[in-house]
Amino acid sequence: MPNVQDDVWITGIGLVSSLAEGAAAHWNRLSNGPQRPVIDPQRFAPYTVHPLVDIDFSKQIPKTSDQKQMERWQRIGVYAAGLALADANLSKDPALLDRTDLCIAAGNGERDLALDSRILAAIGSTGESGAYLNQELATGLRPTLYLGQLSNLLAGNISIIHKATGSSRTFKGEEMAGVSAVEDAVSRIQSGQGELFLIGGALNAERDDALLGCEVAGSLYQGPYRSVWQRREQGGGLVPGSVGAFLVLEASNHARRRGALPYARIANVVSDSSRRRAGDAAAAGARLFGLLGITPETGVLGVLSGASGVELPTSEELLFLAGLERRGFTPLIRAWGSVLGHTLEAHFVVGLALAAMAVSHDTFYPPFETSEVEHASDMRPDRILVTAFGHWRGEGLALVQSAW
């Protein structure tokens, strides 16, 4: 059994997005000055998306038959998972793969867009909306469509393709699914219930039905592209991005025994879910920050913000971050959603990956955009706060530090 005093090390990163493929390529792009986001404002106008970089999926999913039975979001996730396993030197070790536990944050598969459109077009024109909806759902849905898109198929395909065959848990619930996947793996390592975990998620943002779901909730941003901090004047909103993000989390003693080097360690991760009345999310963030046990020390704290651009939670997060100054910290803020887009279930894992890369390189990212929120600095952080204020509900924080 692992030592219950083990630290939680990040020993592998798999990341694909609109900017690049792989951890090193992302670091090279994001650490070298202001980025011009890769966006597509035309295909889904009036909405903008960050499209996935061109990928040869056969490099991680060799069989064409395997690729065909997966939807694109699953292929993205399986590909990123393979990158993380290779980065941690696990992909060619059957004995370790057999003990690799999975914690996956997953959304829904693709919906029947024609049926959804028919229901939405008719739902307001009939006085029997409830009866009409029940009839359409009873007769219009194809059971085989749903069964082919179950959320836990991402974990299943990772196990089949990459032979990672430990225990498997799938979490749902947008941004908080990613937070819960991380919390679960971290707590199990810290309590001695596991030594080796593959965690992550994926989003295919280039889907009409995914955009429809966000728009029904009033969460999408419209208009010329702006950073997450600059959308308030246009009413706010998120710009989704296609991404696959996976991490290998490992008990420190287990990693030492096999000679694996860490990017960083996850010192703590905490979460909450406020009712989202005015001030609730900011207060939740403050409570969670207190649980992390961070002392001011040098005063400057690197912050990788998962802000979505949706007005209420984004403004509340800024209130929370401003409150850190009263605790003796100077938050140095970067919102990666401005350059990679908002990635829902995968978003928190993306932030942890970026934090681990920054810690391992002993430096921090230049501003991701030009605003009053993000400022240039030559700080060399050994600790970074990663935030996840869900665009609808949920708040999560993690502290990423040097492993040494």
Stockholm file with secondary structure:
# STOCKHOLM 1.0

chainA/1-404         MPNVQDDVWITGIGLVSSLAEGAAAHWNRLSNGPQRPVIDPQRFAPYTVHPLVDIDFSKQIPKTSDQKQMERWQRIGVYAAGLALADANLSKDPALLDRTDLCIAAGNGERDLALDSRILAAIGSTGESGAYLNQELATGLRPTLYLGQLSNLLAGNISIIHKATGSSRTFKGEEMAGVSAVEDAVSRIQSGQGELFLIGGALNAERDDALLGCEVAGSLYQGPYRSVWQRREQGGGLVPGSVGAFLVLEASNHARRRGALPYARIANVVSDSSRRRAGDAAAAGARLFGLLGITPETGVLGVLSGASGVELPTSEELLFLAGLERRGFTPLIRAWGSVLGHTLEAHFVVGLALAAMAVSHDTFYPPFETSEVEHASDMRPDRILVTAFGHWRGEGLALVQSAW
#=GR chainA/1-404 SS CCCTTCCEEEEEEEEECSSCBSHHHHHHHHTSSCCCCCCBSSTTTTBCBBCCCCCCGGGTCCCHHHHHTSCHHHHHHHHHHHHHHHHTTCTTCHHHHTTCEEEEECCCCCCCHHHHHHHHHHHTSCSCHHHHHHHHHHHHCCHHHHHTTCTTHHHHHHHHHHCCCSCEEEECSTHHHHHHHHHHHHHHHHTTSCSEEEEEEEECCCCHHHHHHHHHTTCBCBSSCCCGGGCGGGTCCBCBBCEEEEEEEEEHHHHHHHTCCCSEEEEEEEEECCCCCTTHHHHHHHHHHHHHTCCCTTSEEEEEECCCCCHHHHHHHHHHHHHHHHTTCEEEEEETHHHHCBCGGGHHHHHHHHHHHHHHTTCCCCCSSCSSSCCCCCCCCSEEEEEEECSSSCEEEEEEECCC
#=GC SS_cons         CCCTTCCEEEEEEEEECSSCBSHHHHHHHHTSSCCCCCCBSSTTTTBCBBCCCCCCGGGTCCCHHHHHTSCHHHHHHHHHHHHHHHHTTCTTCHHHHTTCEEEEECCCCCCCHHHHHHHHHHHTSCSCHHHHHHHHHHHHCCHHHHHTTCTTHHHHHHHHHHCCCSCEEEECSTHHHHHHHHHHHHHHHHTTSCSEEEEEEEECCCCHHHHHHHHHTTCBCBSSCCCGGGCGGGTCCBCBBCEEEEEEEEEHHHHHHHTCCCSEEEEEEEEECCCCCTTHHHHHHHHHHHHHTCCCTTSEEEEEECCCCCHHHHHHHHHHHHHHHHTTCEEEEEETHHHHCBCGGGHHHHHHHHHHHHHHTTCCCCCSSCSSSCCCCCCCCSEEEEEEECSSSCEEEEEEECCC
//
